């Protein structure tokens, strides 16, 4: 009987260890996903700042040139330029 109880305890310990390892792996995966999302968001913010700085410091530069230099869609540059123009008017 004791051997059966010991065997059950070892099996239960293994299952708990497996569960903890799986939980740790899930947490690690979630952290990686969150980090990737944060990096992407940081990249977008940086590009937006660069566009705004170029529009401010080089107002005569064509939006096509800014888009080409920063490798972004021209619509993004135009949107930020329009926002800047609207802010100036108000």
N, C-alpha and C positions, 0 to 999 in steps of 0.2 A: 504494500500500500504506500509506504513512504517513497519508494522508487517512482511510483506513478505520480505522486504529488510533486516530487522534485522535477520530473520530466515535464509536468504541466507548467511549473514555475519557469523553467528554462524556455519553454515554448512561448509562454506569455511574455517573458522578457524580450525574446527575439521579435515578437510581434510589436511590442512597444518601441523597441529600438528602430524597427523598420518604419513605424508610423512617424517617429521623431525625425528620421532621416528624410522621409518623404515630405514632411512639413517644412524642414529646413530647405530642401530643394525647391519647394514651391515659393518660399519666401525669397530665396535667392533669385529665382526666375522673375518674380514680381519686381524686385529691386532693379534688375537689369532692364525690364520693360519701362519702369518709371524713369530710370536714368536716360534711356534712349529717347523717351518723350521729352525730358527736360533739355537734352542736348538739341533736339530738333527745335524746340521752342526758343532756346537761346540763339540758335542760328538765325531763326526768322526775325527775332528782335534785332540782332546785329545787322542783318541785311537792311531792315527798315531804317535803322539809325543811319547807316551808310547812305541810303537813298536820300533821306532828309538832309543830311549834311551836304551832299552833292547839290541838291536843289537850292540849299541856302548859300553855299559858298561859290557855286558855279551856276548862277541863274540863267546864263545864256547857253549852257550846254544842252543839246537836244536830248529829250527823254529817251530816244532810241539809243543814243550813245551811253547813257547811264545804264539802261537795261542791258546793253551788250557787255559793258565793263563788269557789271555785277552778276551777269549771267542769270537775270530774272526776266519774267514776262513784262513786256512793256506796259500792260494794263496795271500792274502793281505800281510802277513809277508814275503813271498818269493819275492813278487814284490818290497817291500821296501828294502829287503836285496840286491837284484840285483841292485837297484838304488844306494845304498850305495857303492857296489863293483865297479860299473861303475864310480862313482865319484872319488873313490880312484885311479883308473887306469888312469884317465885323469889328 
